[in-house]
C-alpha cells in the first residue's frame, strides 16, 4: 500500500514512526518546508491551503490510503477545497479523517457514544462536523471518521507542563475530560485502515477524569507538590482555554474495541503517565 498524509503533525508523525514500514511508500504535506527535517522516510511536500503543485497531486493520486489531519477553517475543509479534482480520480480505497470528540458538546458529564447526536455549539466544533460530513460525501465507501480525545504522549503531557512551570489545576466541579495516548491513536488508525468499509469511531481511553487529577498524579510521580487549586469561575484563562470547559461528557470507546479490535496500550492516564515517566 502507498500512504499519503494531509498534515504531517504530531499524531500522523507518530503513526508513521510506528507503522510506516507497513507501506511501500509514504508521502505527506507540511505547512512549513523547514519542518521537513526529522521526517526520515517520508516524502514531504509543502501545502499551505493554496493550490498544490503537480508532484503533490501525483503522489496523492497514487495513494491507496489517505490520512487527513488538517483542521477545517471557516471557509470549509481546505484539503477538500484544494484536492477536489484529485479525489474524484484518485485510486485510494481508504480515507481516514482525524476529527475530535468536541463535536459531542455538553452532556453534563453523562456517557455518550457514536449514536449520540452531536451538540456542536462552538464554531470550531461546528466546522469539524461539517468537515466530517464533507469527507463522508466524497463518495468513497471506505471513509473512517476517528473522533479523537485530548492527545498526550512524548513531549506533550502533564509531566512536561509541570517541568515547564505551566501546569495548572483548574477546578470546575463535575468537569471531566477524555484523553488518549498518541500510541493508541496510531493503533486506531491502523485498525481503521485494515477494517472493511467505513464508519465513525471514538478514540479515547477507558477513564474520563477531572483535569486536576491528571496534574496531581503527574506531580506525585515526579515527587513534587502539585500546583495550587484554582476555581474555574475566577481563574485567569484565555477565551480559547475557557471554551474547552464548555463541553462535559464521558465518551465510550466500546465501538472502537468491538468493531476495530483495538486493545489500548494505555487504558487510563495513570498507565500512560507511568510509561512516560519511565521513558523520560
Secondary structure as the mmCIF struct_conf table of DSSP 4:
data_model
#
loop_
_struct_conf.conf_type_id
_struct_conf.id
_struct_conf.beg_label_comp_id
_struct_conf.beg_label_asym_id
_struct_conf.beg_label_seq_id
_struct_conf.end_label_comp_id
_struct_conf.end_label_asym_id
_struct_conf.end_label_seq_id
STRN STRN1 UNK A 2 UNK A 6
HELX_RH_AL_P HELX_RH_AL_P1 UNK A 10 UNK A 19
HELX_RH_3T_P HELX_RH_3T_P1 UNK A 20 UNK A 22
BEND BEND1 UNK A 23 UNK A 24
STRN STRN2 UNK A 25 UNK A 30
BEND BEND2 UNK A 31 UNK A 32
HELX_RH_3T_P HELX_RH_3T_P2 UNK A 33 UNK A 36
TURN_TY1_P TURN_TY1_P1 UNK A 37 UNK A 38
TURN_TY1_P TURN_TY1_P2 UNK A 40 UNK A 41
STRN STRN3 UNK A 43 UNK A 46
BEND BEND3 UNK A 48 UNK A 50
HELX_LH_PP_P HELX_LH_PP_P1 UNK A 51 UNK A 53
HELX_RH_AL_P HELX_RH_AL_P2 UNK A 54 UNK A 62
BEND BEND4 UNK A 64 UNK A 64
STRN STRN4 UNK A 65 UNK A 68
HELX_LH_PP_P HELX_LH_PP_P2 UNK A 70 UNK A 72
STRN STRN5 UNK A 73 UNK A 73
TURN_TY1_P TURN_TY1_P3 UNK A 74 UNK A 75
STRN STRN6 UNK A 76 UNK A 76
HELX_RH_AL_P HELX_RH_AL_P3 UNK A 78 UNK A 89
BEND BEND5 UNK A 93 UNK A 93
STRN STRN7 UNK A 94 UNK A 100
HELX_RH_3T_P HELX_RH_3T_P3 UNK A 101 UNK A 104
TURN_TY1_P TURN_TY1_P4 UNK A 108 UNK A 109
STRN STRN8 UNK A 111 UNK A 112
TURN_TY1_P TURN_TY1_P5 UNK A 114 UNK A 115
BEND BEND6 UNK A 116 UNK A 116
HELX_LH_PP_P HELX_LH_PP_P3 UNK A 117 UNK A 118
BEND BEND7 UNK A 122 UNK A 122
HELX_RH_AL_P HELX_RH_AL_P4 UNK A 123 UNK A 136
TURN_TY1_P TURN_TY1_P6 UNK A 137 UNK A 138
TURN_TY1_P TURN_TY1_P7 UNK A 141 UNK A 142
STRN STRN9 UNK A 143 UNK A 148
STRN STRN10 UNK A 150 UNK A 152
STRN STRN11 UNK A 153 UNK A 153
TURN_TY1_P TURN_TY1_P8 UNK A 154 UNK A 155
STRN STRN12 UNK A 156 UNK A 156
BEND BEND8 UNK A 157 UNK A 157
HELX_RH_AL_P HELX_RH_AL_P5 UNK A 158 UNK A 164
TURN_TY1_P TURN_TY1_P9 UNK A 165 UNK A 165
STRN STRN13 UNK A 169 UNK A 171
TURN_TY1_P TURN_TY1_P10 UNK A 173 UNK A 174
STRN STRN14 UNK A 177 UNK A 177
STRN STRN15 UNK A 179 UNK A 181
HELX_RH_AL_P HELX_RH_AL_P6 UNK A 182 UNK A 194
BEND BEND9 UNK A 195 UNK A 197
STRN STRN16 UNK A 199 UNK A 203
BEND BEND10 UNK A 206 UNK A 206
STRN STRN17 UNK A 209 UNK A 209
HELX_RH_AL_P HELX_RH_AL_P7 UNK A 211 UNK A 222
TURN_TY1_P TURN_TY1_P11 UNK A 223 UNK A 223
BEND BEND11 UNK A 224 UNK A 224
HELX_LH_PP_P HELX_LH_PP_P4 UNK A 225 UNK A 228
STRN STRN18 UNK A 229 UNK A 231
TURN_TY1_P TURN_TY1_P12 UNK A 232 UNK A 234
HELX_RH_AL_P HELX_RH_AL_P8 UNK A 239 UNK A 243
HELX_RH_3T_P HELX_RH_3T_P4 UNK A 244 UNK A 246
STRN STRN19 UNK A 250 UNK A 251
HELX_LH_PP_P HELX_LH_PP_P5 UNK A 252 UNK A 252
HELX_RH_AL_P HELX_RH_AL_P9 UNK A 254 UNK A 260
BEND BEND12 UNK A 265 UNK A 265
BEND BEND13 UNK A 267 UNK A 268
HELX_RH_AL_P HELX_RH_AL_P10 UNK A 269 UNK A 279
#
